[in-house]
Amino acid sequence: MKTSAQTLKRQRGATLIISMIMLMVITLLVVYSVRSGNTNLRIAGNMQFQAEAFAATESGIEKIIEQVRVTDLISTITTQTIPVTLNGLTYNVVTAPLGSCMMEVAVLNQDLKPTVPEDVPCFESIDQDRALTSTGKLAQTLSACKNQLWEVSASVTENLSGASMTQVQGLTIRVPATVSCS
């Protein structure tokens, strides 16, 4: 028969082995949790950069559109770097018109509205007596204007990670009919 002292020694040895196995399992769970947390932190950081980069490129494109409204021709706009500050961080957005005019569409007299300031110059060359139909509406003749479609590109790069984003947006400009796509 075994004495109680021998049983006690065996139990202490088994307790040590079980404790070591539990310690290893807990250590593995902690390591997995830390790695998972770091991965989730990176994902959240990337999503935040993506949202801020999108907002920054949108702001850069809006500034280009404002310049086009002032000059009336996108062909006069050059590649430029526009600083945009969001949430305390400044992003340098590089904006540029892409190539040349993509397409142009003539504006019909019937589509013009005398109350819209953009449409007023288009009425200049219309002979009002010949432009009106028997119903008193403007005839379907070409006006003195046309719409041109251009593409504008804006890109931003994050300084810390080097991640970048580029956005391309179409831009329609009302121009005189004598201006051709180039």
Secondary structure, DSSP 8 states (H G I E B T S, - for coil): ---HHHHHHHHHHHHHHHHHHHHHHHHHHHHHHHHHHHHHHHHHHHHHHHHHHHHHHHHHHHHHHHHHHHHS-GGG---EEEEEEETTEEEEEEEEE-SS--EEEEEEGGG--TTSTTTGGGGTT--HHHHB-TTSSB-S-EEEEEEEEEEEEEEEE-TTT--EEEEEEEEEEEEETT----
